Amino acid sequence: MKIPIQTAGNSAFSWNGKIIIGGGESDRQLKVHHEVIAFNTDSNTWNNWPNLNTGRHGTGFARVANYIYTASGCGNRGGTPELVSIERLKLPEHHSNTYLKVRIPQQFL
């Protein structure tokens, strides 16, 4: 299965039947990615989640209660600048349709 936004050095975690992927770098742009997307393993759909305030790669996600945190990382492809910020994303309610659902194009399956 292909990921709609293909990145390296991204952050990922699983939660509630979903695989969430955020940030990362690619050869398409110098600035790193700020997008956060989620794959629903039950419905085979991708969900767009709120973007990171600051694109970053080379970091990770950590779940604490109903939030996901990410810290540090790099702001451009290749390793600089090193970031010193921390971000927090509130997880949606268990059965919430808070985030937009998009069907996976056949070529990504």
Secondary structure, DSSP 8 states (H G I E B T S, - for coil): ---SS--BS-EEEEETTEEEEE--BBTTBSB----EEEEETTTTEEEEE---SS--BS---EEETTEEEEE--BSBTTS-SB---EEEEE---TT---SEEEE--GGG-
